[in-house]
Amino acid sequence: MIVGIAHVCYVVADLDTALAFYCGKLGLQEAFGFYREDGTRFGQYVHVGGRSFIELFQRELAPRAEQQSYQHLCLEVDDVASTVAELRAKGVEVSDAKLGGDNAWQAWITDPDGNRIELHGYTETSKQGPFLA
């Protein structure tokens, strides 16, 4: 079932400043970006090591008291479809599995407090592939 944390996602006020911290100061490696049709980058995957990443998306932030930058926890699973079925059998509400923009399978659940959790399964063509150990 769950085999590790695939990534943690943060919304950041300025993507370049965030990348300067995570890559420039912490020494992590940029993996791949997310781009709009006009070519502007709005997100970036950062390789932490092994099979772990930080996912950053630039977005205007509300004041801290109103909104946190944390978006979701992502758990890598061995098989998304069977994990979805197993969790549904246990009464957990789970979204249908779908192939994401990074070419990896994903499904979503929430914890009792409403925190979003992504269930993530890499494929042979996942964009994260070149960075997986």
C-alpha positions as CSV (number, residue, x, y, z in Angstrom):
1,M,0.0,0.0,0.0
2,I,1.8,3.2,1.1
3,V,5.6,3.1,0.4
4,G,6.7,6.6,1.1
5,I,6.1,10.3,0.7
6,A,6.3,11.3,-2.9
7,H,6.1,15.1,-2.5
8,V,4.9,18.0,-0.4
9,C,3.3,20.9,-2.2
10,Y,3.5,24.5,-1.3
11,V,2.0,27.7,-2.8
12,V,4.6,30.4,-2.8
13,A,4.4,34.2,-3.2
14,D,7.3,34.3,-5.7
15,L,8.6,31.1,-7.5
16,D,12.0,32.5,-8.2
17,T,12.6,33.5,-4.6
18,A,11.4,30.0,-3.5
19,L,13.8,28.3,-6.0
20,A,16.6,30.5,-4.8
21,F,16.0,29.1,-1.3
22,Y,15.4,25.5,-2.1
23,C,17.9,25.1,-4.9
24,G,20.4,27.9,-4.3
25,K,20.6,27.7,-0.5
26,L,19.5,24.2,0.3
27,G,21.3,22.7,-2.7
28,L,18.3,20.8,-4.0
29,Q,17.9,20.2,-7.8
30,E,15.2,21.6,-10.1
31,A,13.5,18.7,-11.7
32,F,10.8,19.9,-14.1
33,G,8.5,22.9,-14.4
34,F,4.8,23.5,-15.1
35,Y,4.1,26.0,-17.9
36,R,1.0,27.8,-19.1
37,E,0.2,27.8,-22.8
38,D,1.9,31.2,-23.2
39,G,5.2,29.6,-21.9
40,T,5.2,31.3,-18.5
41,R,6.2,28.9,-15.6
42,F,3.7,28.7,-12.7
43,G,5.2,25.7,-10.9
44,Q,8.3,23.7,-10.4
45,Y,9.2,20.2,-9.1
46,V,12.3,20.2,-6.9
47,H,14.2,16.9,-6.4
48,V,14.9,16.3,-2.7
49,G,16.7,13.0,-3.1
50,G,15.7,9.4,-3.7
51,R,12.1,9.3,-4.7
52,S,11.1,12.6,-2.9
53,F,10.2,16.0,-4.2
54,I,8.9,19.4,-3.2
55,E,6.3,20.8,-5.6
56,L,6.0,24.6,-5.7
57,F,3.2,26.7,-7.3
58,Q,3.3,30.5,-7.5
59,R,0.1,32.1,-6.4
60,E,-0.9,35.2,-4.7
61,L,-1.2,34.5,-1.0
62,A,-3.8,35.8,1.4
63,P,-2.6,37.0,4.8
64,R,-1.2,34.1,6.8
65,A,-4.1,34.2,9.2
66,E,-6.5,33.5,6.3
67,Q,-4.5,31.0,4.2
68,Q,-1.5,28.7,4.6
69,S,1.0,27.9,1.9
70,Y,0.6,24.2,2.6
71,Q,-1.6,22.5,-0.1
72,H,-1.4,18.7,0.4
73,L,0.6,15.7,1.5
74,C,1.4,13.2,-1.3
75,L,1.9,9.6,-0.4
76,E,3.5,7.2,-2.9
77,V,1.6,4.0,-3.2
78,D,2.5,0.7,-4.9
79,D,-0.7,0.6,-7.0
80,V,-3.1,3.5,-7.1
81,A,-6.1,1.5,-8.4
82,S,-5.8,-1.3,-5.8
83,T,-5.2,1.3,-3.0
84,V,-8.3,3.2,-4.1
85,A,-10.3,0.0,-4.0
86,E,-8.8,-1.1,-0.6
87,L,-9.6,2.3,1.0
88,R,-13.1,2.4,-0.4
89,A,-13.7,-1.0,1.1
90,K,-12.7,0.5,4.5
91,G,-15.3,3.3,4.0
92,V,-12.8,6.0,3.0
93,E,-14.1,8.5,0.4
94,V,-11.5,8.4,-2.5
95,S,-11.6,10.2,-5.8
96,D,-11.3,8.2,-9.0
97,A,-7.8,7.6,-10.1
98,K,-6.6,9.8,-13.0
99,L,-3.4,10.4,-14.9
100,G,-2.0,13.8,-13.9
101,G,-0.1,16.4,-15.9
102,D,3.2,14.8,-14.7
103,N,2.1,11.4,-16.2
104,A,1.7,9.8,-12.8
105,W,-1.5,8.3,-11.4
106,Q,-3.2,10.2,-8.6
107,A,-6.3,9.9,-6.4
108,W,-7.3,12.1,-3.5
109,I,-8.6,11.7,0.0
110,T,-9.0,14.1,2.9
111,D,-8.2,13.5,6.6
112,P,-10.8,14.1,9.3
113,D,-9.7,17.8,9.5
114,G,-10.1,18.3,5.8
115,N,-6.4,18.2,4.9
116,R,-5.9,16.9,1.3
117,I,-3.8,13.9,0.7
118,E,-2.8,12.7,-2.8
119,L,-2.2,9.0,-3.4
120,H,0.5,8.9,-6.1
121,G,1.8,6.2,-8.4
122,Y,4.7,6.7,-10.8
123,T,4.5,5.3,-14.4
124,E,7.2,4.4,-16.8
125,T,6.7,7.8,-18.5
126,S,6.3,9.9,-15.3
127,K,8.2,13.2,-15.5
128,Q,9.8,12.3,-12.2
129,G,11.3,9.2,-13.7
130,P,14.8,10.5,-14.4
131,F,15.2,11.5,-10.8
132,L,14.0,8.4,-9.0
133,A,16.6,6.2,-7.3
